Amino acid sequence: MFKKPAVLLERRQMEAALQLYQKCKGWQATDEALDSLARSFPDFDFKSILLKAAAVNALYGTQVYAVVEVAEHLCSVLGNTTLPATPALVEELAKVKFVRGSKHITWTFRSFASKFAHFFIDPNQFPIYDSYAVKMLTYHLNGKGREGLSYEQFAAGFSALKDALDFPVTTRELDRYLWLAGQLRAWKGLLPWRSPYTGINSELRHLFETPAGEVQELTRAVLGRGENP
């Protein structure tokens, strides 16, 4: 599916994104809180899963409104010891069946499941999936943003981009670049977005609106060559 990246990701872009991340105290606190929860509750019994699911949903706003039922589903999937820790596991975690009266409905919580797997199963094996990361990933790989990838497609593309870099990065560092760069490009209306998008993270919006100075130099660096006035 993916070959050589169409849009090169340079070391300076990555470094600038990580420097901007250091200015996002709310984002840092969220990640640190979930890492602390993972250390404090390493098991996957139902109560531990419920606590972890509720924390991911609240702190990352993944819009899961039936957390108890979702936690029951996660417990059922993770209780099957034959399931390997591969991208297919996230797809299994994401697809939750609900009974509503006489109706049987399946909802797919792919972003939620990827965050759960990232923070509580293996942060190196499971990159975080969301709309910004997907569009930025496919922008780098194909030259234009795509939506609607399965988690398996996303993980394969993530690995392809990571392997194509001529400098080392961790999964979490590349995660942070994709989300921050995606938010920045959406805010400015640059490809892979067609026009400015207002629904971005409030902490990042405040950061991007900082007057000229170090922050503006870093945002220009994140955008890379050919994207600055």
RACOR-V979118 format. One record per backbone hydrogen bond with DSSP energy under -1.0 kcal/mol. NH is the residue of the N-H (numbers start at 0). CO is the residue of the C=O. E is the energy in kcal/mol with one decimal. If there is no record, write none. Layout:
BEGIN
<<NH/CO/E> <NH/CO/E>>
END
This chain:
BEGIN
<<5/139/-1.0> <6/139/-2.8> <13/9/-1.7> <14/10/-2.8> <15/11/-2.5> <16/12/-2.1> <17/13/-2.2> <18/14/-1.9> <19/15/-2.2> <20/16/-2.1> <21/17/-1.3> <22/19/-1.5> <23/20/-1.8> <24/22/-1.1> <27/23/-2.4> <28/24/-2.5> <29/25/-2.1> <30/26/-2.2> <31/27/-2.6> <32/28/-2.4> <33/29/-2.1> <34/30/-2.3> <35/31/-2.2> <36/32/-2.1> <37/33/-2.1> <38/34/-1.7> <39/35/-2.2> <40/36/-2.3> <48/44/-2.5> <49/45/-2.8> <50/46/-2.1> <51/47/-2.4> <52/48/-3.1> <53/49/-2.4> <54/50/-2.1> <55/51/-2.5> <56/52/-2.4> <57/53/-2.4> <58/54/-2.9> <59/55/-2.4> <69/65/-2.4> <70/66/-2.7> <71/67/-2.0> <72/68/-1.8> <73/69/-2.6> <74/70/-2.5> <75/71/-2.0> <76/72/-2.5> <77/73/-3.0> <78/74/-1.3> <79/76/-1.4> <80/78/-1.1> <82/79/-1.8> <85/83/-2.0> <88/85/-1.9> <90/86/-1.3> <91/87/-1.8> <92/88/-2.5> <93/89/-2.3> <94/90/-1.4> <95/106/-2.9> <97/104/-3.7> <99/102/-2.7> <102/99/-1.9> <104/97/-2.8> <106/95/-2.6> <108/93/-2.6> <112/108/-2.6> <113/109/-2.3> <114/110/-2.0> <115/111/-2.5> <116/112/-2.6> <117/113/-2.4> <118/114/-2.5> <119/115/-2.3> <120/116/-1.7> <121/116/-2.5> <125/121/-1.8> <133/129/-2.6> <134/130/-2.1> <135/131/-2.4> <136/132/-2.6> <137/133/-2.4> <138/134/-1.6> <139/135/-2.3> <140/136/-2.3> <141/137/-2.8> <142/138/-1.7> <153/149/-2.4> <154/150/-3.1> <155/151/-2.0> <156/152/-2.3> <157/153/-2.7> <158/154/-2.3> <159/155/-2.0> <160/156/-2.6> <161/157/-2.6> <162/158/-2.6> <163/159/-1.3> <173/169/-2.2> <174/170/-2.4> <175/171/-2.3> <176/172/-2.1> <177/173/-2.5> <178/174/-2.3> <179/175/-2.4> <180/176/-3.2> <181/177/-1.9> <182/178/-2.3> <183/179/-2.5> <184/180/-2.7> <185/181/-2.3> <186/182/-2.4> <187/183/-1.9> <188/184/-1.3> <189/184/-2.2> <192/189/-2.7> <196/185/-2.7> <199/197/-1.6> <204/200/-2.6> <205/201/-2.3> <206/202/-1.8> <207/203/-3.1> <208/204/-1.8> <209/206/-1.6> <216/212/-2.0> <217/213/-2.3> <218/214/-2.6> <219/215/-2.0> <220/216/-1.7> <221/217/-2.2> <222/218/-1.7> <223/219/-1.1> <226/223/-1.2>>
END
